[in-house]
Amino acid sequence: MSIIDQIIAGDVRATARLLRDIDDQVPSIYPLLKELYPHTGKAYVIGLTGSPGVGKSTLVDQLATRFRQEGLTVGILAVDPTSPFSGGAILGDRIRMQRHFLDPGVFIRSLATRGHFGGLTRSTNDMINVMDAMGKDIILVETVGVGQDEVEVANSAHTTLLVTIPGMGDEVQAIKAGIMEIGSIFVVNKADREGSRKTVRELRNLIELGLRRKEDTTWEPLIVQTEALKGVGIEDLYQAIMKHRAYLFDNENGQLDSILMKRARSQLIEILRDEALKAILGRMEAQGMSLEDLSRRIRNKESDPYTIVHEVLERELK
């Protein structure tokens, strides 16, 4: 069997090898990704985002268990912080998901951010597609937890869970602006803490304010309180996800098509940006123009980054 056939058949080793090569950006992956792409589009993708320490990994663990109770297969992509020493992922998420290791219906992959901002890595969408083609029914994507600008997950997921906890100081500060606008469901985890009701109240006010601004949607984000470590509220969260899924698959509102278009556009721009940059840098190196030399010109104030970029682009566009 070819590696494509093995992955479509759900072979764990073949999938793991390809995911490793995707993370390392091995050039040979692109023909394989092209062949796999027609086999994607069946999985339901759920993204979890929020500040570090709010319990995203524990929620992923509990949700995986709940979906498995329904007989659904689960893929988990956990984006971990990058080790400053090895450059690899600090595998904190895997430690919290140990009970799923021996379950053949669950596939877990951790990957390092490697300096990429936005909560995900540039490999995440490709890995989602591979797990989709592998046959996973549900794919849970946990972001690294970078704060208010962690909005990329909304371009990869059908349902986005924004996780927060009481007692973070100014709760509104932790969930405002861009990140506030991407949540399909808001999860107040560690709800046994003091201030849980206050957090829920503030979330409701922010949701109402957001709905007034966005009159193009009929979905009102739900708020669910959980205690993930104890399994409290997980059933409510599962039902909320199913409610949002039913909303998306209601063809009358057109929201599913809108999400799929957003995902396609985001992935297209990401690949175009990366490939264009690689091509430009490759030609610059072939012409004896190194980034080191250009950086030194900027450092010595012989030029500025704007002028140099415009010079490079003008030459490339010709």
Secondary structure, DSSP 8 states (H G I E B T S, - for coil): --HHHHHHTT-HHHHHHHHHHHHTT-TTHHHHHHHHGGG-S-SEEEEEE-STTS-HHHHHHHHHHHHHHTT--EEEEEEE-B-TTTSSB--HHHHHTGGGTT-TTEEEEEEE-TT--SSS-TTHHHHHHHHHHHT-SEEEEE-----TT--GGGGT-SEEEEEE-TTSSSHHHHH-HHHHTT-SEEEE-STTSTTHHHHHHHHHHHHHHHHHH-TT-----EEEE-BGGGTBTHHHHHHHHHHHHHHHT-TTT-HHHHHHHHHHHHHHHHHHHHHHHHHHHHHHHHTT--HHHHHHHHHTTSS-HHHHHHHHHHHHH-
